[in-house]
Amino acid sequence: MKKKTTESGSRTELAAVGVARPDQRQRLGDKLYGLILEQIMSGELKVGDRLASEHEISRQHDISRPVVREALLRLRADGLITAHQGMGTFVTHQPEVRLKTFDDAGNVAFYLRAQELRQTIEGDAARLAALRRSRAQLKAIETAHRKFNALVQKKGATAEADLAFHMSIAHASGNELYASVLESVLEPVQGFMRLALNLTRTGTQQRSIMVMAEHEAIVQAIAKQDSEQARIAMKYHLGQARGRLVGQSADAMQDTGNRA
């Protein structure tokens, strides 16, 4: 099995991928993630190909091994590569190629890091919303849900409509800090939403149905004041959204199969 490298991406190319972030190590890790993701999507790295070692990648791009290790760990967490002890690291999944038509691959890692934060923050916000929401707040959640669904059905869903739904739940938690945290990471959250919704808009009808059903499950749990179910439904939705982005959810895989 032929070993592939990321030699085509020099330190200069790596520095050109993605957008600047405050923390240098995370910034470089995001860029390396994006570079390898781009190579997988383009077919330069195919499923079954072995990546260069951490040492080789570090040398090729003149970056530290901890940065390389962080990028590879995140690629593994997203199901794109797998490490086999004594054998190396191999590509195990290729995301949808159309992903790169909607955003720079270098931004995807940044968006996915924000999604990890959202799963914890919004899962708990949904739990508290189920316990504390007022009738007016429930109505606001239901209104945002209906508006988002109407746009999805017209294939015109926007990140703003999706954010309005999620923010309505954060506000209903009874703790303004949940909404404040989401507002503090608005750039990657909206970036993720735009990319995910573009993939949904151009995907199968089943994909759209799944998104609306996941939102519906959250709304129903909050309406019934079932706090644990609300938390589970929100975390499930955000996990599925993450999976759809990298082509690892069931509906995303079906979508890819239908396009093959």
C-alpha angles and dihedrals in degrees: 000000000000118000116230126205136196090233091128088069108071122188087265092055091044091054090051095056119094129346133300119272130191097247113064096205093051090043092055091042090053091049093049090047089052093047093052091042089053091051091051093048093047092050094243084119109038130196106279095027118128118233123225116267122269088255093052094047090048091052095044093054099030092235131129122270093239088061090049091047092051093051092047092048090054092048088052092048089054091052095245098117136021129205120219116194112246092006107064138238121313136192108249104170139029116208121218110293090220089068089083092054090068102042145359112278088226091067096053096081090052091051092048092051089055089049090057089055091047093055091060099037099041095040089059092041090056090049092053093043089058090054100040110025118125124219089258091051092048089051090051090052092048092047092051089047093053093047092050092048092050090054093046091053089053090046088242103108114150134203088239092059092046091048091049089057094049094043091051088060093046090052090049091056090083091233115095091200091076090061090043092055091051091048090051091060096037095129098061093034093056091040089056092046094050092049094045093047092049089054090048093046092053094039134079125302088247089063092055091046091053093052092051092045091053091052090047091054090054093048093048093050092050091046090052090045090236098153099184093047090049090054092048093046093051095047090046091051094049091046091050091048089054090048092049090054094057094033096251102117120094094248092046091053090049089049091052091048092052090052095048 
